[in-house]
Structures are given as C-alpha cells and as structure tokens.
Amino acid sequence: MSFEGVLFAKSADRHGYTIDDVTYAVTHPIRRASFDRDGARYVKLTGEHHGDPLVPSIEVMMKILPGRGIVVFHVNAEQGNFWSKDQQ
C-alpha cells in the first residue's frame, strides 16, 4: 500500500495498524532514534496511539530512502522489549 511517498510494506500490516496510525504516532512521538545504514536512514519510534485505550502507544520502524520515499516495515502495539532490541 502506498500513500503520498510512503510505502506501507506488507510486514507493517501484520498487526492491523494503518498509515493513519503511523502518521498519528509520528506526530505524537514518545521516543525516537535513528541510524544510517547502506545509504538509508532508519527511524525507530514509539508514539501515541489513538482510538484504543488498551493500546496507548505503538512502535514503528521505517526506512527513509533519499529521493525515493519512506518504507514503513514494522508497526505493532508497543512491546516491553522494543527499545532493548539491537537497532543495527
């Protein structure tokens, strides 16, 4: 699925979250980190989730490809070990 330069990879759709959920989390961040690898910038973030009091925040991972767009490849309810996982 694609929306205004953002590709929502099939792997990001596994848990039923949408591009709207990702947009909300990105604009309401809780924590964010980024790193560069192979000419791309990877962004790992947690942000607020709207509409479900049982899921107050979601975790998002995306890859920014200069001149080509953004690929969101992971979205899920925030898990306790998300920030302890190796990001590289």
Secondary structure, 3 states (H helix, E strand, C coil): CEECCEEECHHHHCCCCCHHHHHHHHHCEEEEEEEEECCEEEEEEEEECCCCCCCCEEEEEEEEECCCEEEEEEEEECCCCHHHCCCC
